[in-house]
Amino acid sequence: MKKIACLLGLMLVVATQCVWGQALVRMPFPRTQPVEPQPDKDGIYSQGMGLTPAQLVHGSAAVFPGDPSSAKVKHVCAFLVVVGIDGKPSAIELLNQHPSKLDDVAIAAVKESQFSPADYKGKPVPTRMTVWVPFIGGKNVLPALVTSRLNGVTPPVAGNSDTVGAEFPAQARQDKVDSGTVLVHVRVSEEGKVIDATVIRAAGHGFDENALKAAEKYRFKPATFEGAPVLTDITVQVNFTAF
């Protein structure tokens, strides 16, 4: 039996299989339902269909520290940031797997940056978002700018999707459902490891849980920016079909 996987931009399409059927990539997927964003216990929203994410209005500059060797470094600091309804960043959390001497100046720049708040159903809401601060050294060292989108990123490449499959759920068999598709938001570290996975479009019948289990096992050749490995967010589409 065969597994199919391909990477299209930042969309990873993974075909899955079960012991009694073969997985196929098939469109459209009428059983797929968007997952409405839900606030956590602190009232902060994360991923979810229908939520317009916060936008960076002005990214402040992060200047290389005085150490001359820093000017030769290629490193991208990645943070999880809470943006309030007033557009101010707070609760800045380092996402990189290993700390860097550039983290402090990067955090200071994020704090000085300006955002527009996320919007849900026409109202501003506090939300978490990923923010990058790229330090790319060279002969002409420029301040690194805070950004919510890294243009020119080489996307991650799946390294083991041909050996990691999502099992067709028993619940779907019991419910006599022969196909389903799940969209999973996946955060891939600068080492190519999945450090967070969240269903953003659900199919029910046990598909969502099995898609998450498979996505968490994926390993990637990490994304790169100007030759430096970088943490990035992608969407994984897991398709189930049985016959």
DRENMIVO-212953 format. One line per 2 residues: number of its first residue (from 1); their letters; for each residue x negated, y negated, z of N, C-alpha, C, O. Coordinates in Angstrom, 3 decimals. Layout:
<nodes>
NUM> A> X Y Z X Y Z X Y Z X Y Z | ...
</nodes>
This chain:
<nodes>
1> MK> -0.855 1.204 0.000 0.000 0.000 0.000 -0.878 -1.236 0.000 -2.017 -1.202 0.466 | -0.357 -2.300 -0.511 -1.198 -3.441 -0.824 -0.749 -4.673 -0.082 0.447 -4.939 0.034
3> KI> -1.700 -5.420 0.416 -1.435 -6.736 1.006 -1.909 -7.780 0.030 -2.924 -7.583 -0.638 | -1.192 -8.903 -0.071 -1.550 -9.972 -0.984 -1.749 -11.230 -0.165 -0.927 -11.535 0.699
5> AC> -2.817 -11.965 -0.412 -3.026 -13.221 0.301 -3.685 -14.209 -0.618 -4.595 -13.848 -1.363 | -3.242 -15.465 -0.584 -3.889 -16.492 -1.385 -3.815 -17.805 -0.636 -2.913 -18.016 0.174
7> LL> -4.752 -18.677 -0.904 -4.821 -19.975 -0.238 -4.556 -21.052 -1.263 -5.310 -21.189 -2.226 | -3.499 -21.819 -1.074 -3.137 -22.898 -1.975 -3.190 -24.193 -1.198 -2.288 -24.491 -0.415
9> GL> -4.262 -24.979 -1.414 -4.450 -26.197 -0.640 -4.543 -25.832 0.824 -5.436 -25.084 1.223 | -3.630 -26.350 1.633 -3.595 -26.009 3.046 -2.438 -25.081 3.368 -2.034 -24.962 4.525
11> ML> -1.898 -24.416 2.335 -0.814 -23.465 2.548 -1.349 -22.063 2.340 -1.771 -21.718 1.236 | -1.337 -21.262 3.368 -1.788 -19.882 3.266 -0.563 -19.011 3.127 0.278 -18.964 4.025
13> VV> -0.455 -18.318 2.000 0.692 -17.462 1.739 0.248 -16.026 1.945 -0.637 -15.540 1.240 | 0.852 -15.348 2.897 0.427 -14.002 3.239 1.570 -13.031 2.999 2.662 -13.206 3.539
15> AT> 1.321 -12.011 2.193 2.309 -10.954 1.997 2.058 -9.866 3.018 0.912 -9.487 3.257 | 3.123 -9.359 3.624 2.992 -8.349 4.663 3.649 -7.059 4.217 4.358 -7.026 3.210
17> QC> 3.411 -6.000 4.971 4.006 -4.723 4.628 4.411 -3.970 5.881 4.015 -4.336 6.988 | 5.195 -2.925 5.712 5.584 -2.058 6.806 5.420 -0.620 6.363 5.063 -0.347 5.217
19> VW> 5.683 0.295 7.278 5.437 1.694 6.957 6.465 2.235 5.969 6.269 3.303 5.389 | 7.551 1.506 5.778 8.574 2.029 4.880 8.896 1.087 3.728 9.919 1.240 3.060
21> GQ> 8.029 0.122 3.499 8.283 -0.787 2.390 7.075 -1.623 2.079 6.133 -1.682 2.869 | 7.093 -2.276 0.926 5.979 -3.119 0.515 6.401 -4.569 0.543 7.525 -4.908 0.173
23> AL> 5.484 -5.434 0.990 5.785 -6.859 1.079 5.545 -7.527 -0.257 4.597 -7.199 -0.970 | 6.405 -8.455 -0.585 6.289 -9.201 -1.833 6.457 -10.679 -1.547 7.141 -11.048 -0.593
25> VR> 5.842 -11.537 -2.359 6.071 -12.971 -2.274 7.272 -13.292 -3.145 7.248 -13.050 -4.352 | 8.328 -13.837 -2.540 9.560 -14.051 -3.277 10.177 -15.376 -2.846 10.232 -15.681 -1.655
27> MP> 10.634 -16.149 -3.800 11.284 -17.422 -3.520 12.636 -17.426 -4.235 12.772 -16.780 -5.274 | 13.650 -18.142 -3.702 13.655 -18.826 -2.409 13.882 -17.857 -1.255 14.049 -16.653 -1.452
29> FP> 13.885 -18.418 -0.033 14.072 -17.594 1.161 15.281 -18.107 1.935 15.130 -18.933 2.836 | 16.477 -17.630 1.597 17.693 -18.189 2.197 17.818 -17.937 3.692 18.562 -18.645 4.370
31> RT> 17.093 -16.926 4.234 17.251 -16.628 5.658 16.355 -17.484 6.541 16.454 -17.428 7.767 | 15.488 -18.269 5.932 14.571 -19.085 6.720 15.290 -20.308 7.268 15.994 -20.999 6.532
33> QP> 15.117 -20.579 8.558 15.770 -21.709 9.209 14.728 -22.608 9.869 13.812 -22.112 10.525 | 14.859 -23.937 9.699 13.906 -24.829 10.363 14.056 -24.775 11.868 15.158 -24.618 12.393
35> VE> 12.932 -24.909 12.557 12.934 -24.949 14.020 12.935 -26.407 14.451 11.995 -27.149 14.165 | 13.993 -26.811 15.140 14.059 -28.189 15.598 13.010 -28.437 16.672 12.804 -27.594 17.545
37> PQ> 12.347 -29.588 16.613 11.330 -29.884 17.634 11.975 -30.024 19.002 13.052 -30.604 19.142 | 11.308 -29.490 19.997 11.799 -29.551 21.369 10.740 -30.199 22.251 9.564 -29.850 22.149
39> PD> 11.132 -31.136 23.118 10.145 -31.740 24.028 9.724 -30.757 25.097 10.492 -29.871 25.473 | 8.490 -30.913 25.594 8.039 -30.075 26.690 8.551 -30.646 28.008 9.371 -31.563 28.014
41> KD> 8.068 -30.105 29.122 8.557 -30.537 30.434 8.268 -32.003 30.718 8.910 -32.616 31.571 | 7.278 -32.572 29.985 6.933 -33.983 30.153 7.643 -34.875 29.134 7.417 -36.085 29.099
43> GI> 8.505 -34.271 28.300 9.236 -35.051 27.301 8.444 -35.345 26.042 8.824 -36.216 25.259 | 7.326 -34.617 25.833 6.467 -34.852 24.681 6.822 -33.856 23.580 6.945 -32.658 23.836
45> YS> 6.987 -34.358 22.350 7.297 -33.513 21.203 6.007 -33.069 20.517 4.984 -33.751 20.568 | 6.090 -31.902 19.873 4.966 -31.432 19.068 5.445 -31.177 17.651 6.081 -32.042 17.047
47> QG> 5.144 -29.984 17.103 5.527 -29.681 15.740 7.012 -29.368 15.646 7.632 -28.950 16.624 | 7.577 -29.573 14.464 8.965 -29.217 14.219 9.484 -29.908 12.980 9.119 -31.049 12.694
49> MG> 10.337 -29.216 12.242 10.915 -29.794 11.042 11.872 -30.923 11.429 12.623 -30.800 12.397 | 11.843 -32.006 10.682 12.727 -33.134 10.943 12.102 -34.215 11.783 12.686 -35.286 11.951
51> LT> 10.910 -33.953 12.321 10.205 -34.964 13.109 9.200 -35.677 12.210 8.321 -35.043 11.626 | 9.331 -36.986 12.101 8.360 -37.785 11.358 7.180 -38.074 12.272 7.350 -38.751 13.285
53> PA> 5.987 -37.581 11.945 4.862 -37.705 12.880 4.409 -39.142 13.075 4.677 -40.015 12.250 | 3.724 -39.366 14.175 3.116 -40.675 14.425 2.096 -40.969 13.332 1.497 -40.052 12.771
55> QL> 1.904 -42.235 13.037 0.978 -42.651 11.988 -0.085 -43.578 12.568 0.194 -44.430 13.411 | -1.298 -43.387 12.093 -2.381 -44.280 12.491 -2.249 -45.594 11.738 -2.245 -45.608 10.507
57> VH> -2.141 -46.691 12.465 -2.031 -48.016 11.857 -3.405 -48.642 11.693 -3.713 -49.232 10.657 | -4.226 -48.507 12.725 -5.584 -49.056 12.675 -6.519 -48.169 13.480 -6.315 -47.963 14.676
59> GS> -7.552 -47.642 12.814 -8.543 -46.826 13.493 -9.738 -47.660 13.910 -10.390 -48.277 13.067 | -10.029 -47.686 15.191 -11.176 -48.447 15.684 -12.473 -47.718 15.348 -12.478 -46.510 15.112
61> AA> -13.569 -48.469 15.330 -14.870 -47.911 14.981 -15.528 -47.267 16.194 -15.481 -47.793 17.306 | -16.141 -46.117 15.951 -16.949 -45.446 16.973 -18.401 -45.524 16.516 -18.766 -44.927 15.504
63> VF> -19.222 -46.248 17.248 -20.607 -46.490 16.841 -21.502 -45.390 17.394 -21.336 -44.963 18.536 | -22.456 -44.930 16.580 -23.419 -43.941 17.046 -24.099 -44.446 18.316 -24.407 -45.634 18.418
65> PG> -24.336 -43.564 19.282 -25.067 -43.973 20.490 -26.508 -44.338 20.151 -26.970 -44.099 19.035 | -27.221 -44.922 21.124 -28.564 -45.447 20.886 -29.609 -44.428 20.491 -30.641 -44.797 19.931
67> DP> -29.371 -43.142 20.770 -30.331 -42.096 20.426 -30.538 -42.073 18.914 -29.587 -41.800 18.181 | -31.751 -42.350 18.417 -31.994 -42.381 16.975 -31.656 -41.067 16.280 -31.272 -41.073 15.111
69> SS> -31.789 -39.951 16.972 -31.502 -38.667 16.343 -30.025 -38.509 16.002 -29.667 -37.682 15.162 | -29.167 -39.295 16.647 -27.737 -39.193 16.379 -27.401 -39.607 14.954 -26.418 -39.146 14.375
71> AK> -28.226 -40.477 14.400 -27.946 -40.964 13.057 -28.056 -39.857 12.011 -27.562 -40.014 10.895 | -28.694 -38.746 12.358 -28.862 -37.650 11.412 -27.814 -36.554 11.591 -27.806 -35.564 10.860
73> VK> -26.944 -36.740 12.558 -25.971 -35.710 12.896 -24.781 -35.754 11.941 -24.319 -36.826 11.551 | -24.295 -34.571 11.574 -23.015 -34.455 10.880 -22.072 -33.713 11.810 -22.218 -32.511 12.028
75> HV> -21.106 -34.437 12.354 -20.211 -33.838 13.339 -18.864 -34.557 13.283 -18.801 -35.774 13.107 | -17.805 -33.793 13.436 -16.455 -34.362 13.459 -15.806 -34.019 14.797 -15.554 -32.851 15.094
77> CA> -15.540 -35.041 15.595 -14.826 -34.848 16.864 -13.331 -34.735 16.567 -12.775 -35.532 15.811 | -12.698 -33.749 17.164 -11.257 -33.554 16.976 -10.570 -33.608 18.329 -11.037 -33.018 19.303
79> FL> -9.451 -34.325 18.376 -8.744 -34.520 19.639 -7.252 -34.263 19.463 -6.691 -34.482 18.390 | -6.625 -33.797 20.534 -5.177 -33.763 20.621 -4.774 -34.980 21.439 -5.223 -35.149 22.573
81> VV> -3.935 -35.821 20.868 -3.627 -37.120 21.458 -2.111 -37.273 21.620 -1.349 -36.931 20.716 | -1.687 -37.777 22.749 -0.289 -38.138 22.941 -0.103 -39.592 22.515 -0.776 -40.490 23.022
83> VG> 0.815 -39.812 21.579 1.149 -41.168 21.146 2.535 -41.501 21.687 3.516 -40.843 21.342 | 2.610 -42.520 22.533 3.872 -42.895 23.161 4.788 -43.651 22.216 4.425 -43.939 21.075
85> ID> 5.980 -43.968 22.703 6.949 -44.698 21.870 6.479 -46.123 21.610 7.007 -46.805 20.732 | 5.473 -46.579 22.385 4.890 -47.897 22.139 3.697 -47.811 21.190 3.064 -48.826 20.897
87> GK> 3.390 -46.612 20.711 2.281 -46.441 19.779 0.911 -46.361 20.420 -0.101 -46.320 19.721 | 0.867 -46.338 21.756 -0.424 -46.301 22.446 -0.861 -44.860 22.682 -0.051 -44.025 23.086
89> PS> -2.149 -44.558 22.431 -2.646 -43.200 22.659 -2.968 -42.954 24.128 -3.395 -43.861 24.843 | -2.759 -41.725 24.564 -3.090 -41.343 25.940 -3.317 -39.830 25.975 -3.155 -39.144 24.967
91> AI> -3.695 -39.324 27.150 -3.893 -37.879 27.343 -4.737 -37.294 26.221 -4.338 -36.323 25.578 | -5.901 -37.882 25.989 -6.776 -37.459 24.893 -7.525 -36.196 25.301 -8.272 -36.195 26.279
93> EL> -7.318 -35.123 24.544 -7.899 -33.813 24.860 -8.827 -33.371 23.734 -8.430 -33.348 22.569 | -10.057 -33.022 24.081 -11.022 -32.549 23.091 -10.613 -31.169 22.589 -10.346 -30.268 23.383
95> LN> -10.564 -31.006 21.258 -10.201 -29.727 20.668 -11.409 -28.928 20.190 -11.310 -27.715 20.009 | -12.537 -29.584 19.986 -13.737 -28.874 19.552 -14.104 -27.781 20.552 -13.911 -27.945 21.757
97> QH> -14.627 -26.683 20.057 -14.983 -25.565 20.912 -16.177 -25.876 21.801 -16.323 -25.287 22.872 | -17.041 -26.804 21.363 -18.231 -27.153 22.138 -18.328 -28.673 22.276 -18.150 -29.385 21.288
99> PS> -18.606 -29.183 23.473 -18.748 -30.632 23.664 -19.926 -31.193 22.858 -20.853 -30.469 22.493 | -19.863 -32.502 22.593 -20.911 -33.185 21.848 -21.253 -34.493 22.557 -20.422 -35.059 23.267
101> KL> -22.480 -34.967 22.359 -22.870 -36.251 22.933 -22.137 -37.414 22.268 -22.241 -38.558 22.710 | -21.399 -37.111 21.208 -20.628 -38.144 20.516 -19.203 -38.264 21.059 -18.475 -39.183 20.684
103> DD> -18.806 -37.354 21.929 -17.418 -37.323 22.380 -16.990 -38.613 23.080 -15.893 -39.115 22.836 | -17.835 -39.142 23.936 -17.458 -40.313 24.733 -17.171 -41.530 23.855 -16.174 -42.224 24.054
105> VA> -18.057 -41.789 22.876 -17.821 -42.960 22.019 -16.610 -42.713 21.115 -15.901 -43.652 20.753 | -16.376 -41.450 20.754 -15.202 -41.131 19.940 -13.920 -41.369 20.728 -12.959 -41.936 20.208
107> IA> -13.911 -40.930 21.992 -12.727 -41.135 22.835 -12.458 -42.625 23.032 -11.307 -43.061 22.995 | -13.510 -43.400 23.239 -13.339 -44.851 23.407 -12.702 -45.466 22.164 -11.862 -46.360 22.272
109> AV> -13.101 -44.986 20.984 -12.531 -45.514 19.744 -11.063 -45.132 19.607 -10.247 -45.944 19.170 | -10.723 -43.901 19.978 -9.322 -43.472 19.908 -8.459 -44.340 20.814 -7.361 -44.741 20.430
111> KE> -8.952 -44.630 22.010 -8.184 -45.453 22.954 -7.904 -46.847 22.414 -6.890 -47.457 22.753 | -8.814 -47.358 21.564 -8.654 -48.705 21.018 -7.873 -48.717 19.708 -7.608 -49.786 19.160
113> SQ> -7.505 -47.560 19.206 -6.792 -47.478 17.934 -5.302 -47.742 18.115 -4.769 -47.662 19.221 | -4.649 -48.056 17.015 -3.231 -48.406 17.048 -2.444 -47.416 16.195 -2.877 -47.025 15.111
115> FS> -1.277 -47.019 16.709 -0.422 -46.053 16.023 1.002 -46.579 15.947 1.401 -47.455 16.714 | 1.754 -46.028 15.010 3.201 -46.190 15.034 3.773 -44.905 15.603 3.260 -43.829 15.294
117> PA> 4.821 -44.972 16.425 5.297 -43.764 17.104 5.973 -42.787 16.154 6.393 -43.151 15.055 | 6.068 -41.539 16.602 6.816 -40.530 15.864 8.301 -40.879 15.909 8.754 -41.628 16.775
119> DY> 9.040 -40.327 14.967 10.470 -40.609 14.869 11.230 -39.291 14.772 10.863 -38.402 14.005 | 12.291 -39.182 15.561 13.154 -38.006 15.473 14.604 -38.456 15.530 15.050 -39.049 16.513
121> KG> 15.321 -38.166 14.471 16.727 -38.545 14.339 16.917 -40.045 14.515 17.877 -40.498 15.138 | 15.979 -40.807 13.952 16.103 -42.261 13.948 15.635 -42.953 15.207 15.786 -44.168 15.332
123> KP> 15.066 -42.203 16.151 14.608 -42.803 17.392 13.131 -42.506 17.611 12.671 -41.410 17.291 | 12.374 -43.469 18.155 10.956 -43.193 18.451 10.840 -42.210 19.602 11.580 -42.294 20.583
125> VP> 9.902 -41.273 19.474 9.694 -40.279 20.522 8.198 -40.110 20.755 7.407 -40.266 19.824 | 7.798 -39.792 21.985 6.381 -39.504 22.244 6.008 -38.166 21.613 6.804 -37.227 21.632
127> TR> 4.832 -38.077 21.068 4.439 -36.855 20.382 2.951 -36.589 20.524 2.171 -37.491 20.826 | 2.568 -35.333 20.301 1.155 -34.961 20.242 0.728 -34.862 18.789 1.473 -34.364 17.945
129> MT> -0.467 -35.336 18.504 -0.980 -35.257 17.146 -2.482 -35.015 17.181 -3.147 -35.310 18.174 | -3.006 -34.479 16.096 -4.437 -34.267 15.970 -5.081 -35.506 15.369 -4.595 -36.054 14.379
131> VW> -6.175 -35.938 15.974 -6.914 -37.115 15.510 -8.388 -36.722 15.369 -8.942 -36.030 16.223 | -9.006 -37.171 14.288 -10.416 -36.869 14.041 -11.268 -38.139 14.085 -10.802 -39.224 13.738
133> VP> -12.505 -37.989 14.509 -13.492 -39.066 14.434 -14.746 -38.466 13.778 -15.508 -37.762 14.441 | -14.966 -38.739 12.479 -16.093 -38.120 11.769 -17.368 -38.946 11.867 -17.384 -40.129 11.528
135> FI> -18.434 -38.308 12.335 -19.759 -38.923 12.372 -20.611 -38.242 11.306 -21.028 -37.095 11.468 | -20.860 -38.947 10.240 -21.666 -38.410 9.148 -22.899 -39.286 9.003 -22.827 -40.372 8.427
137> GG> -24.046 -38.816 9.529 -25.262 -39.623 9.532 -25.887 -39.737 8.149 -25.507 -39.028 7.217 | -26.845 -40.637 8.035 -27.537 -40.865 6.773 -28.409 -42.086 6.875 -28.595 -42.645 7.955
139> KN> -28.946 -42.498 5.744 -29.821 -43.671 5.740 -29.056 -44.925 6.129 -29.577 -45.782 6.843 | -27.815 -45.030 5.657 -26.987 -46.183 5.992 -25.876 -45.716 6.929 -24.811 -45.295 6.478
141> VL> -26.129 -45.793 8.218 -25.181 -45.285 9.208 -24.073 -46.301 9.424 -24.318 -47.429 9.852 | -22.849 -45.885 9.121 -21.687 -46.737 9.324 -20.922 -46.248 10.550 -21.010 -45.072 10.904
143> PA> -20.182 -47.125 11.190 -19.354 -46.666 12.313 -18.364 -45.600 11.852 -17.829 -45.682 10.746 | -18.124 -44.611 12.691 -17.130 -43.591 12.379 -15.755 -44.146 12.710 -15.560 -44.743 13.768
145> LV> -14.811 -43.951 11.814 -13.468 -44.475 12.022 -12.521 -43.376 12.463 -12.536 -42.269 11.923 | -11.704 -43.689 13.443 -10.650 -42.773 13.869 -9.687 -42.564 12.707 -9.318 -43.524 12.030
147> TS> -9.280 -41.330 12.471 -8.361 -41.065 11.373 -7.396 -39.953 11.747 -7.740 -39.060 12.520 | -6.198 -40.007 11.204 -5.217 -38.940 11.406 -5.120 -38.066 10.168 -4.320 -37.131 10.124
149> RL> -5.934 -38.368 9.158 -5.991 -37.550 7.950 -7.393 -37.642 7.375 -7.886 -38.736 7.100 | -8.029 -36.505 7.194 -9.374 -36.461 6.637 -9.282 -36.175 5.148 -9.007 -35.045 4.746
151> NG> -9.510 -37.188 4.330 -9.522 -36.991 2.885 -10.850 -36.368 2.464 -11.905 -36.722 2.992 | -10.794 -35.456 1.528 -12.010 -34.816 1.067 -12.411 -33.592 1.850 -13.552 -33.140 1.752
153> VT> -11.488 -33.042 2.631 -11.780 -31.834 3.398 -11.689 -30.604 2.487 -10.737 -30.453 1.721 | -12.692 -29.733 2.583 -12.607 -28.424 1.942 -11.826 -27.513 2.879 -12.276 -27.267 3.999
155> PP> -10.668 -27.004 2.459 -9.802 -26.265 3.387 -10.410 -24.954 3.849 -11.318 -24.427 3.206 | -9.912 -24.420 4.969 -10.404 -23.129 5.449 -10.016 -22.010 4.488 -9.028 -22.110 3.760
157> VA> -10.811 -20.947 4.500 -10.563 -19.797 3.634 -10.340 -18.578 4.514 -11.156 -18.278 5.385 | -9.242 -17.881 4.288 -8.935 -16.701 5.082 -9.984 -15.623 4.851 -10.339 -15.315 3.713
159> GN> -10.475 -15.054 5.949 -11.524 -14.058 5.827 -11.070 -12.638 6.064 -11.741 -11.698 5.638 | -9.922 -12.454 6.748 -9.507 -11.090 7.074 -8.024 -10.852 6.832 -7.457 -9.906 7.381
161> SD> -7.382 -11.695 6.018 -5.943 -11.536 5.796 -5.617 -10.253 5.044 -4.474 -9.795 5.061 | -6.628 -9.663 4.375 -6.379 -8.414 3.661 -6.388 -7.214 4.601 -5.987 -6.117 4.212
163> TV> -6.842 -7.415 5.832 -6.868 -6.319 6.802 -5.922 -6.552 7.972 -5.672 -5.639 8.760 | -5.388 -7.778 8.092 -4.438 -8.092 9.159 -3.062 -8.272 8.536 -2.839 -9.202 7.761
165> GA> -2.164 -7.399 8.870 -0.813 -7.494 8.339 0.192 -7.738 9.441 -0.073 -7.446 10.607 | 1.349 -8.273 9.076 2.439 -8.469 10.034 3.414 -7.308 9.883 3.929 -7.059 8.793
167> EF> 3.659 -6.616 10.955 4.520 -5.438 10.915 5.978 -5.844 10.707 6.467 -6.782 11.336 | 6.663 -5.128 9.820 8.087 -5.381 9.618 8.817 -5.032 10.912 8.650 -3.926 11.427
169> PA> 9.621 -5.950 11.450 10.184 -5.745 12.793 11.292 -4.694 12.842 12.093 -4.561 11.917 | 11.310 -3.954 13.945 12.357 -2.961 14.158 13.726 -3.614 14.254 14.726 -3.044 13.815
171> QA> 13.771 -4.835 14.839 15.049 -5.530 14.973 15.674 -5.799 13.614 16.887 -5.675 13.450 | 14.841 -6.172 12.630 15.358 -6.423 11.283 15.919 -5.144 10.669 16.935 -5.182 9.976
173> RQ> 15.265 -4.016 10.920 15.782 -2.739 10.415 17.139 -2.438 11.044 18.070 -2.011 10.361 | 17.240 -2.665 12.354 18.506 -2.403 13.037 19.608 -3.321 12.533 20.770 -2.926 12.437
175> DK> 19.214 -4.584 12.205 20.193 -5.559 11.717 20.439 -5.434 10.218 21.226 -6.192 9.651 | 19.762 -4.473 9.571 19.890 -4.228 8.131 19.508 -5.464 7.318 20.136 -5.795 6.312
177> VD> 18.451 -6.134 7.793 17.903 -7.291 7.083 16.637 -6.831 6.377 15.711 -6.343 7.026 | 16.583 -6.982 5.048 15.465 -6.416 4.303 14.384 -7.411 3.915 13.415 -7.028 3.260
179> SG> 14.521 -8.701 4.306 13.475 -9.673 3.976 13.581 -10.885 4.893 14.624 -11.138 5.496 | 12.509 -11.609 4.982 12.484 -12.841 5.764 11.162 -13.559 5.565 10.172 -12.954 5.152
181> TV> 11.152 -14.850 5.859 9.934 -15.654 5.732 9.817 -16.569 6.938 10.802 -17.149 7.394 | 8.603 -16.690 7.444 8.328 -17.523 8.615 7.201 -18.485 8.256 6.195 -18.076 7.676
183> LV> 7.366 -19.760 8.597 6.288 -20.736 8.470 5.681 -20.973 9.845 6.387 -21.255 10.813 | 4.369 -20.855 9.913 3.660 -20.997 11.184 2.628 -22.106 11.059 1.793 -22.098 10.154
185> HV> 2.698 -23.064 11.985 1.658 -24.089 12.069 0.482 -23.485 12.809 0.632 -23.005 13.932 | -0.697 -23.505 12.182 -1.883 -22.878 12.743 -2.999 -23.913 12.866 -3.267 -24.666 11.929
187> RV> -3.638 -23.939 14.021 -4.808 -24.800 14.230 -6.048 -23.916 14.177 -6.205 -22.994 14.978 | -6.933 -24.214 13.211 -8.141 -23.425 12.997 -9.334 -24.225 13.499 -9.546 -25.360 13.071
189> SE> -10.111 -23.645 14.400 -11.249 -24.340 14.993 -12.381 -24.484 13.994 -12.346 -23.911 12.905 | -13.392 -25.262 14.385 -14.568 -25.438 13.535 -15.388 -24.157 13.432 -16.337 -24.085 12.651
191> EG> -15.022 -23.150 14.217 -15.661 -21.838 14.119 -14.806 -20.845 13.336 -15.178 -19.682 13.182 | -13.656 -21.311 12.843 -12.795 -20.446 12.043 -11.824 -19.606 12.839 -11.190 -18.707 12.286
193> KV> -11.691 -19.881 14.137 -10.782 -19.125 14.987 -9.438 -19.846 15.104 -9.383 -21.075 15.108 | -8.359 -19.072 15.199 -7.033 -19.642 15.429 -6.910 -19.948 16.917 -6.963 -19.040 17.746
195> ID> -6.745 -21.227 17.257 -6.663 -21.615 18.663 -5.245 -22.028 19.064 -4.973 -22.253 20.243 | -4.342 -22.128 18.080 -2.951 -22.434 18.393 -2.090 -22.022 17.205 -2.484 -22.202 16.052
197> AT> -0.921 -21.471 17.489 0.012 -21.073 16.432 1.429 -21.300 16.922 1.785 -20.880 18.023 | 2.246 -21.968 16.101 3.616 -22.310 16.472 4.533 -22.112 15.265 4.211 -22.561 14.165
199> VI> 5.653 -21.455 15.459 6.632 -21.287 14.384 7.326 -22.617 14.126 7.864 -23.230 15.047 | 7.315 -23.063 12.872 7.999 -24.304 12.521 9.197 -24.061 11.588 10.018 -24.957 11.388
201> RA> 9.294 -22.862 11.024 10.481 -22.472 10.266 10.708 -20.989 10.528 9.886 -20.146 10.169 | 11.837 -20.686 11.160 12.070 -19.348 11.696 12.964 -18.516 10.785 13.692 -19.039 9.942
203> AG> 12.884 -17.194 10.985 13.738 -16.273 10.243 14.571 -15.389 11.167 15.518 -14.746 10.714 | 14.229 -15.348 12.465 14.973 -14.520 13.404 14.738 -13.033 13.174 13.833 -12.658 12.429
205> HG> 15.545 -12.183 13.806 15.521 -10.728 13.625 14.156 -10.114 13.937 13.831 -9.042 13.427 | 13.360 -10.781 14.767 12.044 -10.261 15.124 10.930 -10.693 14.190 9.761 -10.427 14.470
207> FD> 11.263 -11.360 13.074 10.235 -11.803 12.130 9.293 -12.831 12.757 8.084 -12.790 12.530 | 9.853 -13.756 13.550 9.051 -14.854 14.096 7.953 -14.336 15.010 6.800 -14.753 14.900
209> EN> 8.309 -13.421 15.916 7.338 -12.888 16.859 6.224 -12.124 16.141 5.054 -12.246 16.503 | 6.586 -11.337 15.126 5.577 -10.555 14.413 4.692 -11.431 13.537 3.514 -11.131 13.342
211> AL> 5.261 -12.520 13.008 4.448 -13.452 12.224 3.416 -14.138 13.112 2.268 -14.317 12.707 | 3.822 -14.523 14.327 2.892 -15.151 15.266 1.767 -14.197 15.658 0.601 -14.587 15.711
213> KA> 2.131 -12.938 15.935 1.112 -11.967 16.326 0.065 -11.798 15.231 -1.127 -11.687 15.518 | 0.513 -11.780 13.975 -0.424 -11.629 12.864 -1.271 -12.879 12.693 -2.485 -12.787 12.509
215> AE> -0.632 -14.066 12.752 -1.362 -15.320 12.539 -2.462 -15.514 13.571 -3.532 -16.033 13.254 | -2.201 -15.099 14.803 -3.196 -15.279 15.863 -4.436 -14.407 15.665 -5.474 -14.657 16.277
217> KY> -4.332 -13.387 14.815 -5.465 -12.495 14.548 -6.284 -12.930 13.336 -7.360 -12.384 13.093 | -5.787 -13.909 12.569 -6.505 -14.331 11.379 -7.843 -14.959 11.747 -7.974 -15.594 12.793
219> RF> -8.822 -14.779 10.893 -10.112 -15.448 11.012 -10.415 -16.124 9.683 -10.070 -15.607 8.621 | -11.057 -17.274 9.749 -11.273 -18.094 8.569 -12.736 -18.509 8.427 -13.472 -18.583 9.410
221> KP> -13.130 -18.771 7.218 -14.307 -19.592 6.983 -13.825 -21.010 7.224 -12.918 -21.463 6.526 | -14.397 -21.737 8.190 -13.798 -23.011 8.608 -13.771 -24.066 7.519 -14.542 -24.020 6.561
223> AT> -12.873 -25.008 7.687 -12.833 -26.174 6.810 -14.111 -26.988 7.001 -14.753 -26.909 8.049 | -14.474 -27.763 5.997 -15.659 -28.620 6.091 -15.346 -30.022 5.593 -14.485 -30.227 4.737
225> FE> -16.066 -30.969 6.153 -15.980 -32.365 5.727 -17.402 -32.891 5.586 -18.145 -32.966 6.564 | -17.773 -33.253 4.364 -19.142 -33.713 4.090 -20.176 -32.692 4.583 -21.248 -33.057 5.067
227> GA> -19.833 -31.417 4.451 -20.752 -30.367 4.849 -20.690 -29.964 6.310 -21.331 -28.990 6.706 | -19.933 -30.691 7.120 -19.826 -30.375 8.545 -18.562 -29.562 8.795 -17.502 -29.931 8.288
229> PV> -18.630 -28.466 9.559 -17.421 -27.709 9.886 -16.468 -28.561 10.709 -16.901 -29.336 11.561 | -15.188 -28.423 10.459 -14.216 -29.295 11.117 -12.964 -28.511 11.472 -12.513 -27.661 10.704
231> LT> -12.406 -28.804 12.639 -11.120 -28.261 13.044 -10.040 -28.836 12.143 -10.074 -30.018 11.800 | -9.086 -28.004 11.761 -8.022 -28.498 10.906 -6.725 -27.756 11.176 -6.730 -26.674 11.764
233> DI> -5.618 -28.339 10.746 -4.302 -27.726 10.874 -3.829 -27.266 9.497 -3.963 -28.000 8.517 | -3.284 -26.069 9.420 -2.733 -25.567 8.168 -1.369 -24.961 8.442 -0.981 -24.764 9.593
235> TV> -0.651 -24.669 7.377 0.623 -23.967 7.484 0.465 -22.583 6.872 0.041 -22.441 5.725 | 0.810 -21.573 7.650 0.754 -20.190 7.187 2.178 -19.730 6.881 3.068 -19.838 7.724
237> QV> 2.380 -19.223 5.682 3.690 -18.699 5.282 3.613 -17.180 5.246 2.877 -16.610 4.440 | 4.365 -16.531 6.111 4.354 -15.077 6.199 5.663 -14.542 5.644 6.741 -14.847 6.154
239> NF> 5.553 -13.729 4.579 6.723 -13.190 3.883 6.903 -11.706 4.184 5.950 -10.931 4.109 | 8.107 -11.323 4.520 8.421 -9.916 4.784 9.460 -9.440 3.775 10.494 -10.086 3.607
241> TA> 9.201 -8.321 3.102 10.192 -7.695 2.248 10.039 -6.188 2.357 8.920 -5.677 2.316 | 11.138 -5.476 2.493 11.076 -4.024 2.586 12.075 -3.433 1.599 13.068 -4.060 1.232
243> F> 11.782 -2.217 1.189 12.716 -1.513 0.314 12.744 -0.044 0.680 13.471 0.733 0.061
</nodes>
